[in-house]
């Protein structure tokens, strides 16, 4: 996001971006929401590591729940920001911007948008006030707040894998880099390579490219690049 502000202050908007109000607003929000998605992913990961660090640690005198609760909050924010970012890139592509960029598979897109709907309308699903077929009520025994497992999160009867969330964020970052234009931060660290790769723990799901980077590394590299380019 800092790069975007510096661009607008010193060199203007990307030349391939139409200088119309809607396109500028969509692009600005895409950058902000992509950054937010990565920050929330990284914050959730930190809290979960802190939570797991309590297992068997004599200094903790038992398991603490507060990091787990904070991780849930961050994951909710991640899903919301990611769904909105997907809407932004869809709208930009419908206007001819980055039309040839990587696509998020429809099934993964549905995972994100439906999970966002479930998070935002938990009250409907608990009180049976919704009449929409796409918004069924929670059944007895289903989680009514995000349940974070080792490789996925669950709400009601809907599951989303962490690696799919990371891959979707990667697609948004790649789009931002292409729209902005790849500007080298040094011969060994071109922006397209350092800002858009995401690690998969285990085997990537079908349809996703094999890449290698962790969200925390992404944020470290972003802070470095905001200073020198």
C-alpha positions, 0 to 999 in steps of 0.5 A: 500500500505504501508503494501505491501511495509513493507511486501516486505522489511521485510517478502517477498511477500505472499507465495500463490502469484507466484513470477513471474514478471507478478503476482507480478506486478498485485498484486502490482497494485491491492493493489495500485489501491484499495487504490486509489479507496478508497481515491478517494471515500472518497475525493468525499464524503468529497467534496459533503458534503462540497457542500451540507453544503452550502445550506441555510448556511448564512455564505456561502452567496449562493451555491458554485459550486467548491466542486461539480466540485472537487467531479466530478474529484474524482469520475472520478478517482475512476471509472478509478482506480476501472476498472483497479483494476478489470482487475488486479484481473481478471488477477490474478485469471486467473493465479490461484491466489484467484480463490475462492474469491468473484466475482463482478456480471457481471452487476456491472462489466459492469457498471464500465467498461462502465462508465470508457469508457464513461469518457475516450472517452467523446470527441468521444461521443460529436464529433461523431468520433467513429464508435463503436456500444458500443460507441454511441454519446451523445444525446441532453440534456444528461449530457456530464460530470458526474452528481452526484445525491443522490444515483447514478451518470449519464453520457450520458445514463449510470447510476452507483449507489454509493453503487455498486461502494463501493461494488466492492471496497470491493471485491477488498479489500477482495481479497487483504486481502486473498492474503496477508494473514489475519494478526491480528492487535489485538484480536478485530481488525482482518485485514479481518474484519476492512479493507474489509467492506463497508457500504450501505446507504439504502437497498443493491442491489440484489447479494451484502452481507449486510456489515457495514462500511464507506469509511472514517472509512476504511482509518482511520483504514488503517492508524492505521494498517500501524503502528502496523502490 
